[in-house]
Amino acid sequence: MAQIRLIQPGQPVADFAVSGTTVTIAGLTLELADHQQDASVTLEVRSQAGTARLGGDGAYLAHIELPPARYDHSAGEPTRQPLDPHSVVLTLWPTP
């Protein structure tokens, strides 16, 4: 499971769920492996007009930090390894 951090512990946050490498925040579902790259990536989930969106303007709901992709070189050709859900950091912001 992802590491979960709260910007302000004890404050309300958007509804969220984590299942493996799939994260849902305020109704927005993200398959994190689809966003992983060869360098670290930080996804910003924001609230725009009451709807959770990836990026853009609006209040922060969450930051999702993804580590760089890992590769196995043992077979000669590099093979991308699956995203380890334990290496993901989900930071939740308080809701307004």
Secondary structure, DSSP 8 states (H G I E B T S, - for coil): --EEEESSTTS-B--EEEETTEEEETTEEEEGGGT--SS-EEEEEEEETTEEEESSSSEEEEEEEE----EE-TTSS-EE----GGG-EEEE-B--
